[in-house]
Amino acid sequence: MYRYDEFDRNFVDARVAQFRDQVARRLDGTITEDEFKPMRLMNGLYHQLHAYMLRVAVPYGTMSSRQLNVLADIADKYDRGYGHWTTRQNIQYNWIKLEETADILDRLAGVEMHAIQTSGNCIRNTTTDAYAGAAADELADPRPVCELIRQWSSLHPEFTYLPRKFKIAVTGSPNDRAAVRVHDIGLRMHLNEKGERGWEVLVGGGQGRTPMVAVTVRDWLAEADLLPYLTAVMRVYNLIGRRDNKYKARIKILVHEMGAEAFSAAVEKEFAEAPKETVEVDARELARISSYFAPPAWETLAAFVPEIEEKKLADRDFRQWLSANTAAHKVPGYTIVNASFKPTGGIPGDATSGQMRAVASLADEYSFGEVRVTHAQNLTMPHVRTRDLIEVWEKLKEQGLAEANIGLIGDIISCPGLDYCALATARSIPVAQEISTRFADIKKQHDVGPLKLNISGCINACGHHHVGHIGILGVDKKGKEFYQITLGGSSAENASIGKILGPGFGADDIAGAVETVVDTYLNVREQGEEFLHTYRRLGAAPFKEALYAGN
């Protein structure tokens, strides 16, 4: 993984010192909260319902066991013994004291981490496939390009105060595990007939009040032109994007109102006129960054491990865990392993300090000390020897991290909702817990098959409900919490925005409504048909009839 050079260290240390001074001035009253707000937001510090929340960047989701151990230490010393993994591959702490934030940032800087640009109207943490550098279906590891984007975008003088927040996602695989089509900019790697790497550029995706799927503005962009082209996109947005209405300030609105062709033409004009020598990707710089992502010292191992096959046949629990929580590795004899932070009845994405340390220890022993945060709020160990899978499974079970539900209905994505967030209009966590409990039978989850259920506590869609196969949106209705159901969303390469099914359900009824939707699917699906395919084949009619008949 990338390691700081002298510039990186000085840059982050200077930022910590600057913020320490800003906090001191806020505490002694020299500056007001209104003056302080943009300063703290640019350092990832929010004011929530009960306390400050600090969002720490995990660039492109990659971290070392050493870094994970420090995150655990911070949870113990400065929070209440836990953190929360987010859909942007970050971690949030929900019980932070303002006077301690600079000390936390200083501790993070000691292990090459920070909270810079995890909030504010700037380019946020660039995300990618949690399996990057390991996936069997990958064209090439996209993380060096993600690091290049991180360096280019960090405190960029032109793009620090954009019309609204801005999110970039990158994938090096044809199977999109990074949700690139629902980002402000999505980058999909392609190889041309010469085997050269290039990028499809998608712009204008996003969720929130006006969910949209991004449009392709460039089918093929040579890698050497990547930063100049991104700069052109950002300049068009920064110049023309609306600043008078925050609800219409995202780039998706600009693309929609201009039209894809007109927007693309404006970008191409800016790209053609820009002095590329000032921003052109230096092949030596990309090579330097890439050297930090050199693969581990793989062993020559057999892909077939008799003990694993025997255990699969003899132990249903292990077989289900293998099926759901592991993925194919590009190197024979290795397997990608996911630790599920979605226990039955638990809070999706919450991680205790003990669990963090346990995964760090497992990564040291079994995965070259490397850990990833996933888009779905779990952790991944990307490089586990297949022959070690039984040991890893047993140790994850001891920590409550071996629930065999990755990609199933128990693997719920959820925002913190009204229990923590000042913007939320309804609670998310209790709904997730009740649905999880109703589907506690892991055998039924596997019978149901792949099904993504996402929950948001308000229209801002931090729980990505718009792209859940089943989405739930909590709303306030005359002082009571109600929940709308959407069906048919997807954040994968076949991305789509879910459609509202009908009237919402009260807090006491929403879990039962979800159960009815799933039971209806089981009754109408064809042999081997997944939920999303069934919905797209039949539409909403059978689900509406099951939920609303007689109402």
N, C-alpha and C positions, 0 to 999 in steps of 0.2 A: 504494500500500500504506500501511498505518497507520504514522504517525510519532509518536515519543514526544513528549509534552508535558512540562512542567516536573515534574509529579507523577511521571510514569513514570521520568524520569531520576533524580530524587532517590530514588525507591523502589529502583531497581536498584543505584544507587551505594551506598546504605545497606546493601543486602544483601551486596554485595561486601566492604565494610568489615567487616561482621559476620562473614562467613565467614573473612576473612583473620585475624581475631583467634581464631576457633575453631581454625583450622589451626595457628596459632602455639602455642596452648595444648596441642594434641595432640602437636606435635613436641617440646615441652619437658617433656611428661609430666604437665602439670597436670591433664589429663583423660584417661581411659582410652579404649581403642578402643570399648568398649561404650557409653560416654557420648557418644563422637564420632559413632558410626554414624548415628543419626537425623539429626544435623546435616548430615553429608556427603550422605546420601541425599536430603534436601530440596534440596540444591544439585546433584543429578545425578551424584554421584560414587560409583561402585561399586568394590569391591575384587575384582578378577578373579583368574584363576589366576596370571598373571605380573606384573601391574601394576595400577594404578588405571585404570578406564575412566570417562571423562567424557562424559555425554550432554547435548548442547546442543539447546535448543528452537529449532525453526523454526516459529513459530506458524502454524497451519493451512497449513503447507508453503510459505508465500510468503516470498521474500527478494529483495533487490536484488543486482545484480552487485557492488556495494561490499561487502556482507556476505559474499558468496561468496568474494571475494578475501581477506577477513580469515580465513575458515575455512581457506583454503589456507595462509595465513601461519602460523596456529596449527599446522596439520599439519606444517609444516616446522620450526618452532621448538620445539614442545613434544611432538611425536609422532615418527613415523618416515616422514613425508612422505605420509601418506594418512589418510583418514577413511572412515567406513562409514555409508551412508544406511540408515535404519531404516523399518519399516513404520508408525511413528507420525510420519513426515515430519520426523524429527530427524536429527542426525548424531552418531555416536559416535567417540571417540578411545580407542584401546585401550592406549596406552603412556604414561600420564600419571604424572608425579612429584607426590607430595602437596604438596611445598613450592612447586610452581609453579602450583597450581590457582587461587589467588587472582589471580595475574597474568593467567592466561588469562581468568578471569571479568571482570577489569578491561578487558582488550582487547575482549572481546565487548560490554561495556557501552558502549564507545566507538562501536559501530555498532548500538546498539539491539537487542542480543541478550543472552541469559542462559541459565542452566541451571536456573532455579527450577522446582520441581515436575516435573522430568523423572523423578523417582523418589519413593519413599515412599508412604505410605497417604493419598494426597491426589488431587485432580483433576488428571490429567496433561494434556499438550498436547492441546488440542482439534483434531481433524483434519477435513479436508474434501476435496472433489473437487480434484485437482490442476489441473483445467481450469476451475475457478471463475472467473467473470468473462469467460470466453472461449468456452465450449462452445456449440455451435449448439443443443443440446437443453435448455439451461438456462432455468428460469423466471425466476430472478433470482440475482444474485451472493450467496452465503451468507456471504461472509467478514466483512462488518460484524457480523453476528450472532456469528460465531466470535470476533471481537475483543471484543465485549460480554461473551461468556462468559469469555474470558481475563481481562478486568479484574475481573469478578465473582468468579471462582474463585481468583485469585492471593492466596495467604495468607489466604483466607477464615477468620475466627476460629472459625467453627463446623465447618468441613469440612477442617481441616488434618490432623487425626488421625482418619481414617475407619477402619472395620473392616479395609478392604483398599484397594488402589489402585483408581482409578476413571477410566474412559475415556469420552469423549464424542465422537461423530462427527456431522457435519452435511452434508446434501446439498441442493442447490437444483435438482437434475435428477431426472426420473423414472427415468433410467438411473443406477443407483447405482454410482458409482466410489469411494465412501468407506466401504463395508462397514458401513453404519449398523446393520444387523440383527445384527451380532455385536459390539456394544459395550454397555457398561453402560447408557448412554443413547444412542439414535439419534434424530436429528431429520430429518424429511423435509418439505421445503417443498411446500405446496399453495396453489393459488389458489381462492377461492370464486367463487360466481356473480357477485359484484360486482368480481372481479379483485383482491380484497384478499389479502395474504399471510398465511398461517397455517402451523401446523406439526403434523404427525403426530408423536406422541411414543411412541417404542418404548423399553422398559426390559427389562433382564435378559438381554441377549446376552453372549456371551463364549466364550473357548476354554479352554485349560488342562486340568486334570484332569476337569472336568465341562463339556464344550462344550454351549452352548445357543444357540438363535436367539431374539432378543428378541420380546416380545409388545407389541402396541399397547395403550397405556393411555389414549390420547386420540387420536381420529381427527382432531380439529381444535382447535387452540389458537391464539387470536388472538395476534399478535406482541407486543402490549402486555402480555400475561400470561406471556410466556416465562420471565423470571427468577423471578417468584413461583412458577410451577409447578415449575421446576427446583429451587428452594429447598425446595418441599414434598416432592419426590421424595427429595432428599438428607436431609432431616430424618427422614423415615420410615426410610430406610436407616440413618442414624446412630444412631437410637434403638433399632431392633429388630434390625439386622444383628448376626450373631454375632461375638464377639471371643474366644471360647474355643477356636476351631479355625480356623486360617488357611485350611484347605482348604474350609471351608464358610462363609467370611466374605464372599464376593463377593455383590453384589446379585442376581445370577442365582439363587443358592441361596435367597435370601429370597423372591423372586418365585415360584419353583417350589414352595417349601414352604407359603407362604401361599395360593398360587393367584392367578392373574392378577386375578380379580374382587375378591378381598379386598384385594390390594395396591393396586389402582386405587382402591378405596373409601377406604383409609387415606390415600392421596395427596390425593384430592379433599377429604376432611375437613380435612386440614392446609392445603390450598390455600384453602379457604373461610374458615378461621379466621385466616389470617395477615394481619397489617396491611400490605396491599399498598402503601400509600403509602411504606413504607420501602424497597421493592425494585422497585417498578414501573418498567418500561422507560420512561425519559423519551424522548419522541419527539425532542426537541431533541438529546439525547445521541446517539441512534442516527443522527440526521441528521448530527451532527458527525463521528462515526466514518465514516459512509458517504461523506462528502465526500473522505476520504483514499483511497477506492477508486474515485474517478471514473475512467472509462475513459481510456486514452491518446488522444492527438490522432490519431484515425484519418484516414488518407487516403482519398479516393474512388478506389477501384481496381476494375479489371475482375476478375470472378471467374474468367474463362477466360483463361489465359495460354498462347498457342500454343507458346512454347518449352518449357514444362513438358510439354505434351501430346506434343510431338515427342520429347522425351527419354524419356518413359514408353514410347513405342513402340519406341524404338531401343535402350534400355538396360534389360535385365532386372533388374540389381542396383538401379538407381534405382527401377524400378517396384515391386519388392518392398519397398524401404525406404519408399516413399510409402504403400503399402498397410498396412504394419504400424506404422510409427513416426510417422505424422501423423494428425491428427483434424480434423474439420470445425470451423471457427470461425464465430461468430455474425455476423461482419462480412465481407461479400464482399471478396475479394482478400487475405484473411489466412488463415493455417493454424496450427494447434497442432503443435509439433514436439517429439518425445521423443528425448532422448539416452539410448542404452542403456548401462547400466553392467553388462552381462551378456555380456562377450566369451566366445567359445568357450574353455573350459578355465579361465576366470577365476573370481575370488571374487565372487559376486553382491553388488552394492551397494557394493563397495570403490571409492574414488575417489582417485586420486593428486592431489597439490597442483597438478601441471601440468594435469591434466584439469579441475580446478575453475577454474583461471584461464582455461583455454581457453573453457569454457562461459560464464564471466563476460564475457569479451571478445566472444563471439558474441552474448550477450544485449544488450550495449551497442550493438553494431552493427546487430542485426537484430530485437530484441524489447523495445525501450523499457527496457532495463536490468533486466528482470524475469525471475526464475527460480522454478520450483516444484520441491519434492521430492515424489515420488509415493509412494503407498501401496505400490507394487511395487519400491521402492528404485532408482528412476531419477530423472533430472532432466527437466523440461519447460521449453521456451521457449514461452510461451502466445500470443505475438502476432507471428508471422513473416509478412512479406509473401509471398504465394504466388510472386511473380516471383523471390524470392530463394532459393527452395528448393534449386536446384542448387548454388549457392555454399555454403549452409549444410551440405548433405549432404557436399560435398567436404571442407569444413573439419572436420566431425565425423569423417569417415573418417581424416583425418590423426591424430586423437587416439584412434582405436580406439573411438569412441562411436557408430558408425553401423551396428552389427549390426542387421539387419532382423528383429528377433525379439520386439518388444513384443507381449505377449499370446499368444505362442507358447511351445512347450515349452522353448526356450532362455532365456526370460525367467523364470528360476527365482527364487523368493523363498526365502531361507535365513537362518537365524540364524547367529551365529558358531560355535555348538556347542562341543564339548570342546576345540577349539584355543585358546579364550579363556575361556569361561564356567565359573565355579566350580560352577554348578548343573547343567550339562549331564551327560548320561550317555553320550553318543556324539558322534562328530564329524559335522558337517554339511557343512563346506566340501569335503573330498575327494569326498564323494558327489555334491555339486552339480557339481564340476569334471568328474568322470567321465561323468555323465549328459550334461552340456553337450557334452563331446567326442564322445560317441556320436551326438549329433544335430547335429553341426557342419554338415552339409549344409543350408544355409538353404532350398534348394528343397524338401527333404523336410519341413522345419518348416512351410513354407507349404502343402504338400500335406496335412499332418496337420491344419492349421487351428488355431483358438483352443483352447488347452489350458493351463491354469494348473497348474504343478507347484510345490508348497510343501514345504519340508523343515525339521523341527525336531529339535534335538539332545536334547530332553527333553520331558517331559509338560507343561511350562509353555507350550509351543506358541508361542514367540516367532516361529517361522517360519510360523505360521498354517497348519500342515499340515491341520488339521480342515476348512478351507474350500478346500483345493486340489481341483481336479478329480481330480488324483492327489496324494495326500498321503503323505509319508514321515516316520515317527517313529522316531528312534534311541533304543534302549533298551540297558541293560546286562544281559547274561544270563550269570551266572557268570563275570564278568570279561571277557567278549567283547562286541563291539558287534553288535547285530542291529537290523534295520530292518523295521518294520511298514508295510504299504501300505494306505492308505484310498482309496476311490473315491467320487465323487459329491458332493464338497463344493462349496460356492459361497458367495461373500461378496457377490454382487450382489443385485438386487431379488428374485431367486428363491432366496434364501439357504437353504443346507442344510448339515448336518454329514455329512462323509464316513463311510462304513462300513468297518470293518476287513475286509480281503479274506480273510485267513487267516494261517497261521503266518508269522513274519518270515523275513528273509533275511540271511545274513552280509554283511559289508562287501564281500567280493569278488563277491557275486552280485546285489546290489541293483540296480545299473545295468542288468544283463541282464534282471532281472525287469521293470523299467520298460519296457525295449525290447519285451519280450513283450506287456505290456499295450497298448502303442501299436500294435504289429503286429496284435494281435487286434482292436482297434478298427477299423483300416483294413480288415480282412477282413469285418467284420460291419456296418459302418455303411451307411446308405442314402444315396442321392445327396444331397449338400449337407448332410449331418447332422453337427453338431458333436459332440465327444466326450461332453460332459455330457448331451446329448439322447440319444445312443446308450445310455449307461449307464442313464439313467432309463427308457428304453424296454425294455431287455433285462435290466436288473439285473446282478448280479455273476456269474451262472452261466458265461457264455462266458469271462470273465477267469479265474475260478477253475479251469476246466477246462484252460485253456492253461498256467497256472502250476503246478498241483498234480497234474495227471493222472499216475497211475503212482506217486505218492509214498505 
